[in-house]
Amino acid sequence: MRKIQMYLLPITFFCIIFAGFVVHVLTVDRPQSEMENRPLESANLSPSPQEIFSGAWSKQVETYISDQFPARDTWMRNYVYFQRAMGKTYLNDKYAVDDKSGWIISKPAEAKSDKELASFASDLQKLSEGLAEKNIPFTFYSLPAKATYSREPNPSYMPDDAGIVNNVRLHELITAAGVDNVRLFDEMKNDFSVERNFFKTDHHWTIRGAFSGYQALIKTMNARLGESIEPISYEEANTYCLQNKFAGSWNKILYMTVNNHDQICYNEPVSFPTQFTIYDGTIEGGVTAPYDAVYGRAKKMSPDTVVTYADAYSRDFAELTIVNNHYDSDNHVVVIKDSYFNSIQFHVASHFKKLTILDLRYLDKDVISYLQSLHPDYVVLAYNDRNLKLMPE
Amino acid sequence: MVFSSLIFLYVFLPLVLIVYFISPKMLRNTILLLASLFFYAWGEPKYVLLMLVSILLNYILGIIIENTVSQSKRKALLWLVIVSNLAILGYYKYAGFFVDILNNYLDKPIEWEAVPLPIGISFYTFQALSYVIDVYRKDVKAQRNFLDLSLFITLFPQLVAGPIVRYQTVAEQIKKRLSTTEDWMIGTRRFVQGLAKKVLIANPMGEVADQVFSLSGGDLTTGTAWIGILAYSLQIYFDFSGYSDMAIGLARIFGFHFEENFNYPYIAQSVTDFWRRWHISLSSWFRDYVYFPLGGSRVSHEWKLYRNLLIVWTLTGFWHGASWTFMAWGFYYGILICLEKWVILKWLERIPRFVRHIYILIIVMIGWVFFRANDFTYAFTFIKTMFGLSDAALYNYETILLAKDYALYFVVAIIFAMPIYRLYQTWSEQKATASLSFDWSLRLVQTIYYGALLLFITMFLVNATHNPFIYFRF
């Protein structure tokens, strides 16, 4: 006699796998993963014979199925919860979370070899020497990164993070290579607060930390340019915060599972929206952009919208040229930067006649010859101190 | 395509099951064959042809051998089959290894560009060989239907990682088989069990093992080395036995009954016992097709027995991979089995069971060090560190981090490496046959449990970054 109960398991099993297939087919594909901050694979319905026979297409389809799997983010979020329930120290093998305070701490970095650091120092030396051929002064700035200075609570058995060691050694090598450099933390350390300067759930600095960095940057630039620019005072500028929920970059990697009170704040003089002419690219390219489309787009978003650091301050442009109508110095300064600089780019621009901002991740040009062609008065390379390559990661 | 992938579980499998079960019975073998070829071609399309050539060769020579009366001609044909099959396997798997050895002695090195190893070639070559040898021995009749022989060799549940199925096991089932609701239930249960072994245990254990074995000898501590080798021992068992479970389960859903491939090897009490429980289909293949033809244990002098054992076990090691460490691993077991046959088994009988377990676990774990290490230097450093014979510290932060983060995985893995769950399953199935209400309750609970387990596995698969089957490249 056939037992009906024997059908229960195979039918349930089949229903689950078949439902997964049907939902997958019926669900509209997502172009981008917000949480993973990357484009998702799309379906390639007309592969070439070469793609098929090389196996490239099958790999693409597997990535597509995985990327577009129904409720992918929910599965991923639950996996993070599972890891937390299991007491995993570094979630997704990257970050430790202090549930009480909401701070996310990165896994300690290991000390880099001199060889690895010397490679960056050598690149900077080439850059500096290339600019010196045209008598353009150059300075390398390392900006204090959250991963380097926000280290508590660190599990007692874990070794110390080697970020500071790496950073100090890098500066030693750069100095030995004859390149002018500034370790910005040294200029900020008298008034440095991890809680104030960094987001709990994002790898960037807060506007308060960025502002301290900006002030220290201007003071050290004064000495090099022979200027006496007075940085904007934090107290004098207009400070306000958004009510929007903040999607910190590290919290996104943990699928927004960490509760926190991170908030996007601004500190900008009222003159900023009208003070600049902004070019997306070069002046010759002629494409201008309004201030509020470049900086602080989150201000126009609904309070319900979850905003990121890029929404809050500025996305990364390959090249941005800011012409200032009320400058202190008629110098043309070029800044090669990573995203740390985005929150203070207009603060720095407010002092110079022209500021060109380059992001090497997106700029498809030979750097030295391009910089020479811009004829700047001064070039700064400002990276957060976890970036140990000319091409930031 | 691997079983523990979203594309297999949520695309390939549901489609194959639907098409297979709604088709008339006369078409089902063809559908399974096409599905199997597609399954194989998915990862490496160009190697499908190689597999088909191998099948055709064995198909034709199998028939010719059966039709040949002269024993000497039959023998010559058999050698032709063996050499042809081993030549294909040798070219793809071992040529680079031998060229490297030769180049050490040549003034002008031979230029050799490494060829990628076709997936599952060791498994399907051995299956094909066993078929032709069985035909030669007149244990089975040659298969006249090319599609049926192709199905035997390519059947997707066992194609890429075994178990090595004998033709005589499935010859009748290929012709005629019944897929009952009990088969579906048992097959589904077994498949999900295997998937859970692979995804929930083997992969996390693999993360630990990879982390530890990526450390240089100088960065190892005694504690970390033990954690690493314990993790690898569990990984390789759950990975491979999980795959076998999935293969056996899937085959069962389609009405095929495969032999068991693992029988809780880590509860063995001697090396001999261990190899009766580990990768049973491979050890029995070597027993039947190498050890017995060499004379086995029925030899005129005792030294010949040990010679045969050493040959078989060195070849077993070499089957796993073209490197000296794999050969050493096989030879190591050959030596141990010889020693056991000679004297150790008698000693083992006199010592407590618990000590016998410790003995075999240590022996096996040391063996896995050779299996996992890239070279002898690292293997010996690792073993010295395990036993405190190097300058390494007892533990460091890595030891604590791994122990803390993976403690629960280790506990679960160790529990499931013992036949506790099987005991429960046997008990519950027996009780279910006696009581209808218990049967209903059992099936309901099983449905909820395995359904939830499948969803849990899906969560791991969606998140998976570390998913290769270890036995894929053998």
Interface residues (C-beta under 8 A of the other chain):
Chain A: R2 K3 Q5 M6 Y7 L8 L9 P10 T12 F13 F14 I16 I17 F18 G20 F21 H24 I52 F53 S54 G55 S58 V61 E62 I65 S66 F69 R72 W75 M76 N78 Y79 F82 M86 G87 K88 T89 Y90 P155 Y157 M158 P159
Chain B: M1 S5 L6 I7 L9 Y10 V11 L13 P14 L15 L17 I18 W42 G43 E44 P45 K46 T181 E182 W184 M185 G187 T188 R189 F191 V192 I253 Y397 I400 L401 K404 D405 L408 D439 W440 R443 L444 Q446 T447 Y450 G451 L454 L455 T458 M459 F460 V462 N463
